[in-house]
């Protein structure tokens, strides 16, 4: 059941609280439907990761020619990069727009699926044109409420969102990839076939890297969260893991 769509109003409301839309969506839906994981609204790949696992994932992303990190390059400036050292970015992103304090033990990115085509440059909620060359950077004319990622509207099918958490404490947090998919196909904003294929490839690669286990490793639960090797070993040894993002 579709509970709600991703609208500019909802995105602004969620962003004002300093969290990603994906985290809000998954938390909201899980509280009301514990079996919710991959919804008709947005595809999702949930993961348990520790620092060695993030490095493993990072190495694969850096070698994957189909995706690029869209990284901050100054105030309202962004640039596409084929490689990125994720460990250096963790804890360096601001928590909320208009504030200088940082989100510790956390990082998120918009990943551009390059074969999907050019990215839009927005102003006043409308497309002012296309970003001429993301590899040489661009200045955002209209930003979203989330200052940690570039804004392309309520949901762009060529963008895959990556959210990584390394919160201190005993419990291993839940990280994730999220993708809007074909939620907006009916209004002419469907995903390119190449991006659909890449999402399947991404899930297949992660399935080979990790072991699927139930949320919070509950006995008898559905195997739906991908525990990467270091995290899986800790979980097998009795370490707790999050039930929600």
C-alpha positions in Angstrom: 0.0 0.0 0.0 1.3 3.4 -0.9 1.1 5.6 2.2 2.3 8.9 0.6 4.4 10.2 -2.2 7.6 12.2 -2.1 6.5 15.8 -2.4 8.4 19.1 -2.1 6.4 19.9 1.1 7.2 16.6 2.8 10.8 16.7 1.7 11.1 20.2 3.2 9.5 19.1 6.4 11.8 16.1 6.7 14.9 18.0 5.7 14.2 20.7 8.4 14.8 18.0 11.0 18.2 17.2 9.6 17.4 13.6 8.4 17.3 12.1 4.9 13.9 11.5 3.2 14.8 7.8 3.0 15.4 7.4 6.7 12.1 9.2 7.5 10.2 7.1 4.9 11.6 3.8 6.2 11.0 4.6 9.9 7.5 5.9 9.2 6.5 2.9 7.2 8.1 0.3 9.5 6.2 1.7 12.5 3.0 1.2 10.6 3.9 -1.9 8.7 6.8 -4.0 10.1 7.0 -6.0 6.8 7.8 -2.8 4.8 11.2 -2.9 3.1 10.9 -2.2 -0.6 7.8 -0.2 -1.3 6.0 0.8 -4.5 7.3 4.3 -3.7 11.0 3.6 -3.5 13.3 0.7 -3.9 15.6 0.1 -1.0 18.7 -2.0 -0.1 19.3 -2.1 3.6 22.7 -3.0 5.0 24.6 -3.5 8.3 28.2 -2.2 7.9 31.3 -1.6 10.0 34.3 0.4 8.8 36.0 -2.5 6.9 32.7 -3.1 5.1 32.4 0.5 4.1 35.9 0.3 2.6 34.8 -2.9 0.7 31.8 -1.1 -0.7 33.8 2.0 -1.4 36.3 0.0 -3.5 33.6 -1.5 -5.6 31.9 1.9 -6.2 35.2 3.5 -7.2 35.7 0.8 -9.8 32.2 0.9 -11.1 32.2 3.1 -14.2 28.4 3.5 -14.3 28.1 5.7 -11.2 29.7 8.9 -9.9 29.7 10.5 -6.5 28.1 14.0 -6.5 30.3 15.7 -4.0 30.3 19.2 -2.4 32.7 21.6 -4.0 32.0 24.8 -2.1 28.9 26.7 -1.1 26.1 25.6 -3.4 28.7 24.0 -5.7 28.8 20.3 -6.6 31.0 18.1 -8.8 30.8 14.6 -10.2 33.7 12.3 -9.2 34.4 8.8 -10.3 36.1 8.0 -7.0 35.7 9.1 -3.5 37.3 8.1 -0.1 34.1 7.6 2.0 36.0 7.3 5.3 37.3 10.9 5.0 33.8 12.2 4.5 32.2 10.5 7.5 31.3 13.1 10.1 32.1 16.1 7.8 28.6 17.0 6.5 26.5 19.7 8.1 23.4 18.5 10.0 21.0 21.2 8.8 20.9 24.0 6.2 21.8 27.3 7.8 23.8 25.7 10.7 27.4 24.8 11.0 27.3 21.8 13.3 28.2 18.5 11.7 26.5 15.1 11.7 29.0 12.7 13.5 29.5 9.1 12.3 27.3 9.7 9.3 27.6 10.4 5.6 25.2 10.4 2.6 25.6 10.9 -1.1 23.6 11.2 -4.3 25.1 8.8 -6.8 24.6 9.7 -10.4 23.9 6.8 -12.8 25.9 8.3 -15.7 24.2 6.3 -18.5 20.8 7.6 -17.4 21.6 10.9 -19.1 22.2 14.6 -18.1 21.0 16.1 -14.9 18.6 19.0 -14.6 19.5 22.5 -13.2 16.5 23.8 -11.2 15.3 27.2 -10.3 12.1 28.1 -8.6 11.0 24.5 -8.8 11.4 24.4 -12.6 14.0 23.0 -14.9 16.2 26.0 -16.1 18.2 23.7 -18.3 20.7 20.9 -18.0 24.0 20.8 -16.1 26.5 21.1 -19.0 29.3 19.1 -17.5 28.9 17.6 -14.0 32.5 16.4 -14.1 33.7 20.0 -14.1 31.2 21.1 -11.5 28.2 23.4 -11.3 26.6 26.0 -9.1 23.1 25.1 -7.8 20.5 27.7 -8.5 17.9 26.1 -6.2 18.9 23.8 -3.3 16.8 21.4 -1.3 16.3 21.3 2.4 19.1 18.7 2.7 22.4 20.5 2.4 24.4 17.3 2.1 23.3 16.4 -1.4 22.5 18.3 -4.6 18.8 18.8 -5.4 17.2 17.6 -8.5 13.5 17.8 -7.5 11.3 15.5 -5.5 12.8 12.4 -7.1 15.1 12.0 -10.1 15.3 8.4 -11.5 18.9 8.8 -12.5 20.0 9.4 -8.9 20.6 6.6 -6.3 20.9 7.7 -2.7 23.5 6.2 -0.4 23.2 6.7 3.4 25.9 5.3 5.7 25.8 5.3 9.5 28.5 4.4 12.0 27.0 5.4 15.3 29.0 4.7 18.4 27.7 2.2 20.9 27.0 -1.5 20.9 24.2 -1.5 18.2 25.3 -1.7 14.6 23.1 0.9 12.7 21.3 0.3 9.4 22.6 1.9 6.3 21.0 1.9 2.9 20.8 2.5 -0.8 17.5 4.1 -2.0 16.1 4.7 -5.5 12.9 6.4 -6.6 12.7 3.9 -9.5 9.6 4.4 -11.7 7.4 6.1 -9.1 6.9 9.1 -11.4 6.7 7.2 -14.7 3.0 8.2 -15.1 4.0 11.9 -15.3 6.8 11.3 -17.8 9.7 10.9 -15.3 10.4 7.1 -15.5 13.7 5.5 -15.0 16.0 4.7 -18.0 16.3 1.0 -18.8 20.0 1.2 -18.1 19.3 2.4 -14.5 16.8 -0.3 -14.0 19.5 -2.8 -15.0 22.1 -1.1 -12.8 19.8 -1.3 -9.8 19.5 -5.1 -10.3 23.2 -5.3 -10.8 23.9 -3.3 -7.6 21.6 -5.6 -5.6 23.3 -8.7 -7.1 26.8 -7.4 -6.2 25.7 -6.7 -2.6 24.1 -10.1 -2.3 27.5 -11.6 -3.2 29.4 -9.4 -0.8 27.0 -9.8 2.2 24.8 -12.3 4.0 21.1 -11.6 4.4 19.7 -11.8 7.9 16.5 -10.6 9.6 16.1 -7.2 11.1 17.9 -7.0 14.4 18.8 -10.6 13.7 15.5 -11.7 15.2 15.1 -15.5 15.2 12.4 -16.5 12.7 12.4 -13.2 10.9 12.7 -12.7 7.1 16.2 -12.5 5.8 16.1 -9.0 4.3 19.0 -6.9 5.6 22.5 -7.4 4.0 25.1 -7.9 6.7 28.6 -7.3 5.3 31.4 -9.5 6.4 32.8 -7.6 9.4 29.3 -6.7 10.6 28.1 -10.2 10.1 30.9 -11.6 12.2 30.2 -9.2 15.0 26.5 -10.0 14.9 27.2 -13.8 14.9 29.3 -13.1 18.1 26.2 -11.6 19.7 26.5 -7.9 18.9 23.1 -6.2 18.5 22.0 -4.5 15.2 19.3 -2.0 14.5 15.7 -2.9 13.7 15.1 0.5 11.9 17.2 2.9 9.9 
